Amino acid sequence: LIKNGVDSFIISFLTHEKKKYFEISKIKNSFNYINKAISNIKKRKKEINVNIVIHKLNYKNIEKTVEFLINKKINSIQFSFINPIGSSIINDKSIITERMSKVILHLKSAINYGIEKNYNNIFIENIPICIAPTLIKKISDLKKPKENKKYYNSSKIKLEKCKECIHNQICDGIWKAYHQQFGDSEFKPILKKKELKIKLIMPPRYYNGTNDLTPIMSYSTAKLTSLLRENNYFVSQDDLNIKTINNIKLSKEIENCKIIKNEILLDQYLKDKLVDKKLNKIADELILSSNFNNFDLIGFSVISHEFSALTLIIAKRIKKLYNCKIIFGGYCLNQDIIEYNFIDYLCIEEGKNCILNLLKYLNNEISIEKVPNLRYKIDQKIHNNKIQNDFNILPPDFDGLPLNDYKNIKKNIYNFSNPGKNLIIPYQFIFGHCPFSCSFCPDSSIDNNKKKIYFKQSEEIVNELEFLSKKYNTKEFYFLNKTINISQKFLNELCDEIIKKNLNIRWSDSARIDFLNTDLIIKMKKAGCISITYGIESGSERLLKLMNKNINIKKASNMIKASFNEG
C-alpha cells in the first residue's frame, strides 16, 4: 500500500485493554495484530488516524485508551457513537448501546486529558449537538461535505423539537434505532437567548468581625456555574472569601470595623441612613478584586444568615456602582433582607429551577410569577412564588475560581494532607432534606411526607470523583452531604465502588453515629475516609430525647472508639 502511494491510514481501534479487545472483536490475538500494524506504519513514518466506536464495553475507560494512543503517537482520534443495529440486537434492543448522556461525561474527560497533554486532535461524531453543546468544535459531522453524509443521515432522524434548536440546520440528528430504543428525553433544543451575563460570588464569610478560614473551594457557585454553562449561558464566578483571607491588611480592617458587628448601625447603613467612608472603602476594595462590569445578574451565595453582614454591604455598593440585578441564595437565608432596596430577588430552597426560569424572565420569555422558589418585590410589596424543587445533580465546575489562592492557606482542616499545596474539592451526592427530625434543625419543620432525598448512583459518583480528581490534580475531597449514612446499603455500595476502582482519594463527611457499625467504619477507612463529623449534641439521654435526637449513648461511645481506632 505504501509503495503504491498510500501515506495516511484510518484504523478501527476498540480499547487499550487486551482482554476486552478480544471480548469485543471475538478474534484471537486481535490486540497484538492491531498494535503490530500501528508499529509497522509508524516505522515508515506514515500518518495514522484512529476511529473508535463507543458502546457499553469500552466507554468507561476511554481516557486510558486516549492516553495509550497518544503514547503511540497517533495523529488523530475520533470517537463515533454506535448505531444500535446489526448483531448487537436482541429482542429489538441493542445490548451494547449505552445512553449518550452517560457516555458524554467520559468523552469530556478524555478530551480534557488530551488538552492537558497538548493533544487537540480528538473528535466525536454521531452525537447531536444538544448532548454536548460545549464540545461543538469537536463534532466532526459538522465539517463533513454534504455528499458524504447521505449514507449516515439516511439512518438518522430529526425530532419535532429539533425545529426549535438554533443548531437545527447543521445538526444531523440521532440514529433512528437509538431513538426507538431510548426515546427522546435526553435531547433538549438549544434555544436562542439574549446574551445574558451572570456573575456568581462567594462573599467573605465574616461573623461578628471574625473570618471563617476554611480554604475549601466555593461549591455553591461551582454547582450553579456547571448548570448555567450546560444551558449555554455566559457565567463567571469568583470567591471573595479566599481573596480576603489572603489579604491580611484588608482582613484586619474588616475585623476592626464596628458597623459590621453592630446590627442597628448596619441596618442604618444599608438603608442609607448612615454614611461610613471606611466601610465604603472596604467594600470597594473587595469589588475591585474582581470584575463586575457589564453583568446582567449578580448572584451571592450566603451559606448562613450569620455571615451575611459583609455580603449585604458589598451588594449595596455593587448596586450603586453598576446598577445590575442582584439575587441572594442560600440554605439558611434570612428572607427579610428582600426589604433592602438594593436586593432584587431571593432564591428560596433549591436554585436550579429558580435561576434557569429567572433568566427566562429576564429574557422576556415568561412572566415573573412563573419563576419557582423566588421572593421579590413589586411596588414595595413582597411576593413569594410557589416552591418547586428539582435537584441540580451536575458535577461542579470550578473553572474561573482563583484556584491558586486556595493553595496559599496553610491551615490543616479535617486531616487533609499538604494544606496549602493540594486543592480540597467540595462535592455532594445526596440531595434533599434530612429524613430525621432533630428539633433544632430547619428540616424538622418540614412534613416527613414532603421530604425528598435523591442519591446519585455509586458508579456515577465514582466516575465524577475520578473526573474531578484528574481535572484539578488532587486526591482530597470534602463531601457536603448532610448524612452520608442515611442508607447503610448505599454507603456500603459506594465504598465498594471506590475500593474497586482504586481511586486512592481522601475524603471527609458527616454521619449519623447510630447508623454505623464497626465493619462499615473499617470499610469507610479503606475507601479513603480520613475524617467524619458526628452530631451527637449531648451526653445526656434526657437532653437528647428533648432534642428528638434519639441516640443511644452507649452505641455512640462505641462508634467513637471504633472511629478513633481506625485513625
C-alpha positions in Angstrom: 0.0 0.0 0.0 2.7 2.4 0.9 4.7 1.6 -2.2 1.6 2.5 -4.2 1.4 5.9 -2.6 -0.8 5.5 0.5 0.6 7.9 3.1 -2.3 8.0 5.6 -4.2 5.2 7.3 -7.5 5.1 9.2 -7.6 2.3 11.7 -10.6 1.0 13.7 -9.5 0.6 17.3 -11.5 -0.8 20.2 -9.8 -0.3 23.5 -6.4 -0.2 25.2 -7.3 -3.3 27.3 -6.1 -6.6 25.8 -8.7 -8.9 27.3 -11.6 -6.6 26.5 -10.3 -6.2 22.9 -10.9 -9.9 22.4 -14.2 -9.7 24.2 -15.4 -7.1 21.7 -13.7 -8.4 18.5 -14.1 -12.1 19.1 -10.8 -12.6 17.2 -7.8 -14.2 19.0 -4.7 -12.0 19.3 -6.5 -9.1 17.6 -5.0 -6.7 20.1 -1.5 -7.8 19.2 -2.3 -7.6 15.5 -3.5 -4.1 15.6 -0.6 -2.9 17.7 1.9 -4.5 15.3 0.1 -2.8 12.4 0.4 0.6 14.2 4.1 0.0 14.9 4.8 -1.0 11.2 3.1 2.1 9.9 4.8 4.4 12.4 8.2 2.9 11.4 7.5 4.0 7.9 6.6 7.5 9.2 3.1 7.5 7.8 0.0 9.1 9.3 -2.3 7.1 11.5 -5.9 8.2 12.3 -7.9 6.1 14.7 -11.7 5.6 14.8 -13.3 4.2 18.0 -16.9 3.1 18.1 -18.3 3.9 21.6 -20.5 1.4 23.4 -21.1 -0.3 26.8 -18.0 -2.4 26.6 -15.4 0.4 26.2 -16.8 3.8 27.2 -15.9 3.8 30.9 -12.1 3.7 30.2 -11.8 5.8 27.1 -9.5 8.3 28.9 -7.0 5.4 29.4 -7.5 4.5 25.7 -6.6 8.1 24.7 -3.5 8.0 26.9 -2.5 4.7 25.2 -3.0 6.1 21.7 -1.2 9.4 22.5 1.8 7.4 23.6 1.6 5.5 20.3 1.9 8.9 18.5 -1.4 8.5 16.8 -2.2 11.6 14.6 -5.9 11.9 15.4 -8.6 10.1 17.4 -12.3 10.0 16.5 -15.0 8.6 18.8 -18.1 7.5 16.9 -21.3 6.7 18.8 -22.6 3.3 17.9 -25.6 2.9 15.6 -27.6 0.3 17.6 -28.3 -2.1 14.7 -26.9 -5.4 13.5 -25.7 -8.4 15.6 -25.9 -6.5 18.9 -29.7 -6.6 18.7 -31.6 -9.0 21.0 -35.4 -8.7 21.4 -35.4 -5.4 19.4 -32.8 -3.8 21.7 -29.0 -3.3 21.4 -27.3 -5.0 24.3 -24.1 -3.0 23.9 -25.6 0.5 23.4 -25.3 2.9 26.4 -27.3 6.2 26.8 -25.5 9.2 25.2 -26.0 11.2 28.4 -23.9 8.7 30.3 -21.2 8.4 27.7 -20.6 12.1 27.3 -19.0 12.6 30.8 -16.3 10.1 29.8 -15.8 11.8 26.4 -15.3 15.2 28.1 -12.8 13.6 30.4 -10.9 12.0 27.5 -10.9 15.3 25.5 -9.7 17.2 28.6 -6.9 14.7 29.1 -5.8 15.3 25.6 -5.8 19.1 26.0 -3.7 18.7 29.2 -1.2 16.8 27.1 -1.3 19.4 24.3 -3.1 16.9 22.1 -6.0 18.6 20.4 -6.8 16.1 17.7 -9.7 14.3 19.4 -13.1 14.5 17.7 -16.6 13.0 18.2 -19.3 12.0 15.7 -22.9 10.8 15.6 -23.7 12.7 18.7 -26.2 15.6 18.4 -25.1 19.0 19.5 -27.6 19.3 22.3 -26.0 16.4 24.1 -22.6 18.1 24.1 -23.0 21.8 23.3 -19.7 22.7 25.0 -17.9 20.3 22.6 -19.4 21.7 19.4 -16.0 22.4 17.9 -15.1 18.7 18.4 -18.1 17.4 16.5 -16.6 16.2 13.2 -20.0 15.6 11.5 -20.4 19.4 11.2 -17.2 19.6 9.0 -18.1 16.8 6.5 -19.3 17.7 3.0 -23.0 17.1 2.4 -22.4 14.4 -0.2 -20.5 12.4 2.4 -23.4 12.5 4.9 -26.1 10.9 2.7 -25.5 7.3 3.9 -25.3 8.2 7.6 -28.2 10.6 7.5 -30.5 8.0 5.9 -30.3 6.2 9.2 -30.9 9.3 11.3 -34.0 11.3 12.3 -34.8 14.8 13.4 -37.3 15.2 16.2 -40.1 17.7 16.2 -38.5 19.7 19.0 -35.3 20.0 16.9 -37.1 22.7 14.9 -36.8 25.0 17.9 -33.0 24.5 18.2 -30.6 27.1 17.0 -28.4 24.3 15.6 -31.1 22.6 13.6 -29.7 23.5 10.2 -26.2 22.0 10.9 -27.0 19.1 13.3 -27.6 15.7 11.7 -30.0 14.4 14.4 -29.9 11.0 16.1 -29.8 7.4 15.0 -33.3 6.1 14.3 -32.5 2.8 16.1 -31.3 4.8 19.1 -34.5 6.7 19.3 -36.6 3.6 19.0 -34.7 2.0 22.0 -34.2 5.0 24.3 -36.7 7.7 23.3 -36.0 11.4 23.2 -36.0 12.5 26.8 -32.2 13.2 26.7 -32.5 15.7 23.8 -33.3 19.3 24.6 -33.3 22.0 21.9 -30.8 24.8 22.4 -32.8 28.0 22.2 -31.7 31.4 21.0 -31.2 33.6 24.0 -30.3 37.2 24.7 -26.7 37.1 25.7 -27.3 37.5 29.4 -24.1 37.6 31.5 -24.2 36.2 35.0 -21.6 36.6 37.8 -21.7 34.3 40.9 -20.0 35.3 44.1 -19.0 33.5 47.2 -18.7 36.5 49.6 -16.4 36.9 52.6 -17.6 34.7 55.5 -17.4 37.1 58.5 -19.4 36.5 61.7 -19.1 39.3 64.3 -16.0 40.6 62.6 -14.2 37.2 62.5 -13.5 35.3 59.3 -14.1 31.6 58.7 -10.7 30.5 57.5 -11.8 27.3 55.7 -9.7 27.1 52.5 -12.2 25.0 50.5 -13.3 25.9 47.0 -16.7 27.6 46.6 -19.1 24.6 45.9 -22.4 26.6 45.7 -21.1 28.9 42.9 -19.4 25.9 41.1 -22.6 23.9 41.1 -24.6 26.8 39.6 -21.8 27.5 37.1 -21.9 24.0 35.9 -25.7 24.2 35.4 -25.6 27.5 33.6 -22.8 26.5 31.3 -24.6 23.3 30.5 -27.5 25.6 29.4 -25.3 27.8 27.3 -25.2 30.9 29.5 -22.2 33.1 29.9 -21.3 32.8 33.6 -18.3 34.0 35.6 -17.6 33.0 39.2 -15.3 34.3 42.0 -14.6 33.7 45.6 -14.1 36.9 47.6 -13.8 34.9 50.8 -10.5 33.3 49.8 -9.2 36.6 48.4 -10.0 38.3 51.7 -8.2 35.6 53.7 -5.1 36.1 51.6 -5.3 39.9 52.0 -4.1 40.3 55.6 -4.3 44.2 55.6 -7.9 44.1 54.4 -8.8 41.3 56.8 -7.7 43.4 59.8 -9.6 46.4 58.5 -12.8 44.3 58.4 -12.2 42.9 61.8 -11.8 46.4 63.3 -15.0 47.7 61.6 -17.6 48.4 64.2 -20.6 48.6 61.9 -20.2 45.0 60.8 -20.5 43.9 64.4 -23.5 46.2 65.3 -26.9 45.2 63.8 -28.5 48.5 64.4 -25.7 50.6 62.8 -25.5 48.1 59.9 -29.2 48.4 59.2 -29.0 52.2 59.2 -26.0 52.0 56.7 -27.9 49.6 54.4 -31.0 51.9 54.4 -28.8 54.9 53.6 -29.5 56.5 57.0 -25.8 56.3 57.9 -22.7 57.0 55.8 -19.4 55.4 56.6 -16.5 56.2 54.2 -14.3 53.5 55.8 -16.9 50.8 55.1 -17.4 52.1 51.5 -13.6 51.8 51.0 -13.6 48.2 52.3 -16.4 47.2 50.0 -14.8 49.0 47.0 -11.5 47.2 47.6 -13.3 43.8 47.6 -15.3 44.8 44.5 -12.1 45.9 42.6 -10.5 42.5 43.4 -13.0 41.0 40.8 -14.7 42.2 37.7 -18.4 43.3 37.8 -18.6 45.3 34.5 -21.4 44.6 32.1 -23.1 41.8 34.0 -26.9 41.5 33.9 -27.3 39.5 37.1 -25.0 39.2 40.2 -25.7 36.2 42.4 -24.5 35.9 46.0 -24.3 32.6 47.8 -24.9 33.0 51.5 -24.2 29.8 53.5 -25.7 31.3 56.7 -27.5 34.5 57.8 -24.8 34.8 60.4 -22.3 35.6 57.6 -24.5 38.0 55.6 -23.4 41.4 57.0 -20.4 42.0 54.7 -22.3 40.4 51.8 -25.1 43.0 52.2 -22.5 45.8 52.3 -20.8 44.6 49.1 -24.2 44.1 47.3 -25.3 47.6 48.2 -22.1 49.1 46.7 -22.3 47.0 43.5 -25.9 48.2 43.0 -24.8 51.8 43.3 -21.7 51.3 41.1 -23.1 49.0 38.4 -26.9 49.2 38.7 -27.4 45.5 37.8 -29.9 42.9 39.1 -28.9 41.2 42.3 -30.1 37.9 43.7 -29.2 36.2 47.0 -29.5 32.5 47.6 -28.6 30.0 50.4 -29.9 27.3 52.6 -30.2 29.4 55.8 -31.0 32.7 54.2 -32.8 35.4 56.2 -35.8 36.1 53.9 -36.4 39.6 55.5 -33.4 41.0 53.6 -35.6 41.4 50.5 -36.8 44.6 52.2 -33.5 46.3 51.3 -33.8 48.2 48.0 -30.6 47.0 46.5 -31.7 43.3 46.5 -34.0 42.4 43.6 -34.6 38.7 44.3 -34.1 35.9 46.8 -33.9 32.3 45.8 -35.6 30.1 48.4 -34.6 26.5 48.7 -33.1 24.7 45.6 -31.6 27.0 43.0 -31.9 25.0 39.8 -35.5 25.9 38.7 -35.2 29.3 40.2 -32.1 30.5 38.3 -33.0 29.0 35.0 -36.5 30.4 35.0 -35.4 33.8 36.3 -33.1 34.1 33.3 -36.1 33.2 31.1 -38.0 36.0 32.8 -35.1 38.4 32.2 -35.1 37.3 28.6 -38.9 38.2 28.3 -39.8 34.5 27.7 -42.0 34.0 30.8 -43.7 36.2 33.4 -42.1 36.6 36.9 -44.9 34.7 38.5 -43.7 31.5 36.8 -40.3 31.6 38.4 -40.4 29.0 41.2 -38.7 29.5 44.6 -38.5 33.2 44.0 -39.1 36.0 46.6 -39.2 39.5 45.2 -40.8 43.0 45.4 -43.2 44.8 43.1 -44.0 48.4 44.2 -42.6 47.6 47.6 -45.0 44.7 48.0 -43.3 41.3 48.7 -44.3 38.3 46.6 -43.4 34.6 47.1 -43.7 32.2 44.2 -44.5 28.5 44.6 -41.8 26.1 45.7 -40.8 23.6 43.1 -37.6 21.8 44.0 -35.5 20.0 41.4 -32.0 19.0 42.4 -29.0 20.2 40.4 -27.0 16.9 40.3 -24.4 18.0 37.7 -20.8 17.7 38.9 -19.4 21.1 40.0 -17.4 23.3 37.6 -14.7 25.3 39.5 -13.2 26.8 36.3 -12.9 30.6 36.8 -12.4 30.5 40.6 -9.0 31.7 41.9 -7.6 28.2 42.3 -4.1 29.3 43.3 -5.4 31.4 46.1 -6.7 28.3 47.9 -3.2 26.9 47.9 -1.8 29.8 50.0 -3.7 28.7 53.1 -1.6 26.6 55.4 -4.3 25.7 57.9 -4.8 22.0 58.2 -8.5 21.1 58.3 -10.1 17.7 58.7 -6.8 15.9 58.5 -6.2 16.6 54.8 -2.6 16.3 53.6 -0.4 19.1 52.5 -2.6 22.1 53.3 -1.5 25.0 51.2 -0.5 22.6 48.4 -3.4 20.4 47.4 -6.8 21.7 46.4 -9.7 20.3 48.5 -12.7 19.7 46.3 -16.2 20.0 47.8 -18.6 17.5 46.4 -22.2 16.4 47.1 -24.1 13.2 46.0 -27.0 13.0 48.4 -29.6 15.8 47.9 -32.7 17.0 49.7 -34.0 17.1 53.2 -32.6 15.2 56.2 -35.1 12.4 57.0 -34.5 12.8 60.7 -36.4 15.3 62.9 -33.9 16.8 65.4 -35.9 19.7 67.0 -33.1 22.3 66.4 -32.7 21.7 62.6 -34.6 23.7 59.9 -35.5 20.4 58.2 -37.5 19.3 61.3 -40.2 21.9 60.4 -40.9 20.1 57.1 -43.6 17.4 57.0 -41.9 14.0 56.6 -44.2 13.1 53.7 -42.9 16.1 51.8 -39.2 15.4 52.4 -37.4 14.3 49.3 -34.0 12.6 49.1 -32.0 11.8 46.0 -28.9 9.6 45.8 -26.6 9.6 42.9 -25.7 6.1 41.7 -22.4 4.8 43.2 -20.9 4.2 39.7 -21.8 7.8 38.7 -20.3 9.2 41.9 -17.0 7.3 41.4 -16.8 8.4 37.7 -17.3 12.1 38.7 -14.8 11.8 41.6 -12.2 10.4 39.1 -13.0 13.1 36.6 -12.7 15.9 39.2 -9.5 14.4 40.7 -7.8 14.3 37.3 -9.1 17.7 36.1 -8.0 19.6 39.3 -5.0 17.4 40.1 -5.9 16.5 43.7 -7.0 13.5 45.8 -8.6 15.5 48.6 -12.5 15.7 48.8 -14.7 17.4 51.3 -18.1 15.7 50.9 -21.1 18.0 51.7 -23.8 15.5 52.4 -26.0 16.2 55.5 -25.7 12.5 56.4 -23.7 10.1 54.3 -25.1 7.0 56.0 -28.8 7.7 55.7 -28.8 4.4 53.9 -26.2 1.8 55.1 -26.8 -0.1 51.9 -25.9 2.9 49.8 -22.8 3.7 51.8 -21.6 0.1 51.6 -22.1 0.1 47.8 -20.3 3.4 47.4 -17.3 2.3 49.5 -17.1 -0.9 47.5 -17.1 1.0 44.2 -14.4 3.4 45.4 -12.2 0.5 46.5 -12.9 -1.5 43.3 -11.9 1.5 41.1 -8.8 2.1 43.3 -9.4 5.8 43.3 -6.9 6.4 46.2 -8.8 9.5 47.3 -9.1 11.0 50.8 -12.4 12.3 52.0 -14.5 13.6 54.9 -18.2 13.9 55.6 -20.9 14.0 58.2 -22.7 10.8 59.5 -25.4 9.7 61.9 -23.5 7.9 64.6 -26.2 5.4 65.5 -26.5 4.3 61.8 -22.9 2.9 61.8 -21.2 -0.3 62.8 -17.5 -1.2 63.2 -17.3 -3.1 59.9 -18.7 -0.1 58.0 -16.2 2.2 59.7 -13.4 -0.1 58.7 -14.7 -0.2 55.1 -15.0 3.7 55.0 -11.4 4.0 56.1 -10.3 1.6 53.3 -12.3 3.7 50.8 -10.4 6.8 51.8 -12.4 8.3 54.7 -10.0 10.3 56.9 -12.4 12.4 59.0 -16.0 12.0 60.0 -18.2 14.6 61.8 -20.8 13.2 64.2 -23.7 15.4 65.5 -24.0 13.9 69.0 -25.0 17.2 70.6 -25.1 15.9 74.2 -24.1 13.1 76.6 -27.4 13.4 78.4 -30.1 11.0 77.3 -32.7 13.3 78.7 -31.5 16.2 76.6 -31.2 14.0 73.5 -34.8 12.9 73.9 -35.9 16.6 74.3 -34.0 17.3 71.0 -35.7 14.4 69.4 -32.2 13.1 68.6 -32.9 9.5 69.9 -29.2 8.5 70.0 -28.1 5.6 72.2 -25.2 7.0 74.2 -23.5 3.6 74.7 -23.5 2.9 71.0 -22.3 6.4 70.2 -19.4 5.8 72.6 -18.5 2.5 70.9 -18.6 4.1 67.4 -16.4 7.0 68.6 -13.8 4.5 69.9 -14.1 2.5 66.6 -13.5 5.6 64.6 -10.6 6.6 66.7 -9.1 3.1 66.4 -9.2 3.5 62.6 -7.4 6.8 62.7 
